[in-house]
Amino acid sequence: MEGMNVHAGQSKTASRAAASRPSSQASSSHTPATTQGTPSKRARSESEAADEDSDDAPPQELEEHYVTMRTDVVGIQHYAGLVGAGEFVVLRRQPNNPYDANAVQVINAAGTQVGHIPRAVAGRLAPLMDANLLTVEGRMIGQNVDRKMRYKLPIDISIFARASYRPHLAPELAWAMPAAGFAQAVRQRDHQQQGGTGVQSGTSGRAPAPVVDERMQQILDGFKKVNEDEKAADGVMAALTSDLDVTKLPLHPSPPSIASGDLHTDLLPHQSQALQWMVSHENPKLPSKIGDDAVQFWTRQKGSRGQSDYWLNVATKTPQDDTPVLGRGGIMADGMGLGKTLTTLSLVLATQKEKVGQDVCGATLIVCPLSVISNWEKQIQDHIVPGKVSSYTYHGAGKGVTSTTLSQYDTLASDWAGSFGNSKGKKTKKTTGPLMEVKWKRVVADEGHVMKNPKAKTFVSLQAERRWVLTGTPIVNAPNDLGSLLTCIQVCAPLDQPELFRRLVIRGLKNGSAEAGRLLQAIVGQALLRRTKDTKDKDGNKLIGLPPIEYYQCPIKLDADTRVFYNEVMAESARRFQDSLRSGESSVNILSMLTRMRQLCLSADMVPASYLDEIRGNAVTTKGPAVPINSLSDEERDKLIEKLRQAMADQEECSVCYDILDDPRITDCGHPFCFACITEVIRRQAQCPMDRHPISPGSLLELPPDVAEDDADKYLAPPVRSAKISELVHYLQAFDKDDKTLVFSQFTTFLDRVAAVLQEEGIQFCRFDGSMSAKKRQAVIAQFQTPVTEANRAGNPVVMLISLKSGAVGLNLTAASNVFLSAIEAQAVDRVHRMGQRKKVRVFQLIAEDTIEAKVLEIQKRKDALVAKAFEHSGTRETKAAKKQARFEELKEIFGLE
Ligand SMILES: Nc1ncnc2c1ncn2[C@@H]1O[C@H](COP(=O)(O)OP(=O)(O)OP(=O)(O)O)[C@@H](O)[C@H]1O
């Protein structure tokens, strides 16, 4: 989506201060007809789309630049808003203006009104704006920072709209063209379309350098690649942070330590530096005099001729009299395993005596994925002297815990669902409950890169003095990830507003503007600290000494029966895929075929024998009426439940939204969907999208409440020895008997099968997956992290079977020195290759020869991003249409159809 030149007509820039977008889409006599869709259903603006899960965004047509014209902002004398030359301003419709129903307000980046657009211009623009046919943006040419009495100020107004509207809109906008008398603004492409700002990295706004230097080029090139290749993100981060010499960061003068009686562990130097950096970012100070470097982009400026000094935001060019409010916090983005948890706990200790504002409690709330909660508990236990920090793990309201009780702890750890309700219905955002009632001293989002809407919105709605995001991967998919993090920490306002960030940074980056790159670099310099395992200290040593990693790729030969089955499935799948490409039919079935082929590579029995018939279309399908679930036999019902459970375990996608099943339901004809998706389908056509079987709300079945934990073992599969499982066991038996090993899989059903064989072989193992409670997870990790000794050998697991989805982030599993993976997943390897690891780490990839696995690896080498997306079901920021297109391309490649 970021790649699209879609601009918001009603920017959110000023939304904190004032009104929201007019909801009416009043049709007007100016509304042109179009043969390409109804113009009144204009592509949503970026700001609208950003309010929702971007995956849900409908396909959008690009808006393009139509015209930039120069006019005035009038009525300046009536309003308090100050503007600087070059400042981006918001043009907002004001339909309730008592003097002019067509009024268009001009609002500065700080959200204060500056004036209006002249009545004649507004009269032309308003109907088109109301009909959502175009987007109008303003950039000031004049300024009133000197506060001299003025009635008007020149402004450039740019109009953007869909390309397909041009034949109809162009006549409507003829009045804006130069020939019609309007002075066409000098077309400063770099400014108008690329969001130029004139900001120099980390400084107080010198003139932009005209040439793109090498490092900047690296940033820009990197960003072009980030969408395609996650690995490029690391390079971009390195380039973005290269301005800061991290070796020169000051140490904390008196960090919590063994000597101070607070910790059992002394901080490493890089942690002490991080602590000092965090403390200073919680207490930022505005520049004390004119000429001092900008802080969060605010500089002091001299007022002209007897006027008092004022503040100028050098990024947005916003001048103001009021002292700017600086954000407190930042993004602690040290690479994985550098000890961000202990650094953050030290921040809690080091600031325990700091004064907090009125009504603010002294507690730090840490919000993180469920799998990471136990890590916080464990690290508090391991590193902090008992009694120094009071901590509590919060698993949700309803247990009688009040906000008053919560606010009395020093730290609280909570998972997202625990804090804010689970996400039944994707857009749920719970903004009530005890956590929302407390004014926190500090809120911390751990593994903060998982924060997308609505999580980010919920995090933003927590009341806190200081806000932190901890993440080892600040850019996951796109540069806008940094914008989202900025929004979460509310630092560098008003750039923390998504709309402005997109306008000033993202658009420019997309167009290769060095100025936008410099602005981003400056934002990173203000708000983010990042070192990696490869960063060297001032003596040239790595920050943490880690043993080496060795990677092994091990080819596996499928057994003869599986090979025959596999070849048939592959041939049939490729044929079906080709058919679907020809007919334009959805690729739904093909995606599940892909999953089936991957399962065949793991263990043939994961795929039912009837599967070939099913994909050949020979399976009997019921075309009778919708069957109410309560009329099914127990046996039929159990079968459906089992099928749904399997779909969940395999992380199958919903065939309607192409996303992981959310709040799943299974139809009586046996197809799983998200509840919201299938409900919408039923509303429209009451047929199963997979086989056209009639369905109704009554023919949907949901999973019964969670299986009791202790029953989990009863799901052990029969001990089937596929080629891959046999090879895995062979390796495990060859390892030193005290070596510990992680076996990752995306399919928990595969882990079931491995478990059965390990049990038969007498190899001690434990499991870690999404079905386990936080308590059980913590117990399992503690058990696995216990080194093997003669005394405990009997009950000490040497293998952990771990689900990739729930175990790849945030865990400390340094007891293991071997890792088995299907694809090299950096995050999974980082569970083991981190501080505390003493042995050499070996990473094994068991790849079934001449299969989709091998093919994918081959592609991976050529086109990393393509494969990453096909095999990972992690959400991205692509629109649904873009995602679908990308998948098609991936599949074509995998099936050898290109
Ligand atoms: N100063 C220290 N001395 C010894 N061990 C430490 C120190 N600081 C942290 N550790 C240990 O290093 C390991 C990694 O720390 P931590 O989990 O905080 O990393 P992280 O930066 O949060 O990584 P991730 O991004 O993967 O969550 C933990 O086992 C932790 O206990």
The ligand as an SDF file (V2000), in Angstrom:
LIG
                    3D

 31 33  0  0  0  0  0  0  0  0999 V2000
   24.3820   -8.8330   31.9360 N   0  0  0  0  0  0  0  0  0  0  0  0
   24.0570  -10.0780   31.6960 C   0  0  0  0  0  0  0  0  0  0  0  0
   24.8330  -11.0820   32.1260 N   0  0  0  0  0  0  0  0  0  0  0  0
   24.5250  -12.3640   31.8880 C   0  0  0  0  0  0  0  0  0  0  0  0
   23.4510  -12.7520   31.1990 N   0  0  0  0  0  0  0  0  0  0  0  0
   22.6480  -11.7990   30.7480 C   0  0  0  0  0  0  0  0  0  0  0  0
   22.8890  -10.4190   30.9740 C   0  0  0  0  0  0  0  0  0  0  0  0
   21.9100   -9.7150   30.3960 N   0  0  0  0  0  0  0  0  0  0  0  0
   21.0790  -10.5910   29.8460 C   0  0  0  0  0  0  0  0  0  0  0  0
   21.5180  -11.8560   30.0600 N   0  0  0  0  0  0  0  0  0  0  0  0
   20.9020  -13.0820   29.5660 C   0  0  0  0  0  0  0  0  0  0  0  0
   20.9770  -13.0650   28.1400 O   0  0  0  0  0  0  0  0  0  0  0  0
   19.8720  -13.7210   27.5640 C   0  0  0  0  0  0  0  0  0  0  0  0
   19.2400  -12.8480   26.5050 C   0  0  0  0  0  0  0  0  0  0  0  0
   18.5910  -11.7330   27.0850 O   0  0  0  0  0  0  0  0  0  0  0  0
   17.1700  -11.1710   26.6140 P   0  0  0  0  0  0  0  0  0  0  0  0
   16.1630  -12.2550   26.5430 O   0  0  0  0  0  0  0  0  0  0  0  0
   16.8610   -9.9850   27.4060 O   0  0  0  0  0  0  0  0  0  0  0  0
   17.5180  -10.7300   25.1510 O   0  0  0  0  0  0  0  0  0  0  0  0
   16.6670   -9.7900   24.2360 P   0  0  0  0  0  0  0  0  0  0  0  0
   17.5580   -8.7100   23.7850 O   0  0  0  0  0  0  0  0  0  0  0  0
   15.3940   -9.4020   24.8870 O   0  0  0  0  0  0  0  0  0  0  0  0
   16.3620  -10.7660   23.0400 O   0  0  0  0  0  0  0  0  0  0  0  0
   14.9900  -10.9810   22.1760 P   0  0  0  0  0  0  0  0  0  0  0  0
   14.9150   -9.8110   21.2470 O   0  0  0  0  0  0  0  0  0  0  0  0
   15.2840  -12.2460   21.4790 O   0  0  0  0  0  0  0  0  0  0  0  0
   13.8810  -11.0870   23.1440 O   0  0  0  0  0  0  0  0  0  0  0  0
   18.9610  -14.0540   28.7340 C   0  0  0  0  0  0  0  0  0  0  0  0
   19.1730  -15.3990   29.0740 O   0  0  0  0  0  0  0  0  0  0  0  0
   19.4390  -13.1600   29.8530 C   0  0  0  0  0  0  0  0  0  0  0  0
   19.1890  -13.7150   31.1170 O   0  0  0  0  0  0  0  0  0  0  0  0
  1  2  1  0
  2  3  1  0
  2  7  2  0
  3  4  2  0
  4  5  1  0
  5  6  2  0
  6  7  1  0
  6 10  1  0
  7  8  1  0
  8  9  2  0
  9 10  1  0
 10 11  1  0
 11 12  1  0
 11 30  1  0
 12 13  1  0
 13 14  1  0
 13 28  1  0
 14 15  1  0
 15 16  1  0
 16 17  2  0
 16 18  1  0
 16 19  1  0
 19 20  1  0
 20 21  2  0
 20 22  1  0
 20 23  1  0
 23 24  1  0
 24 25  2  0
 24 26  1  0
 24 27  1  0
 28 29  1  0
 28 30  1  0
 30 31  1  0
M  END
$$$$
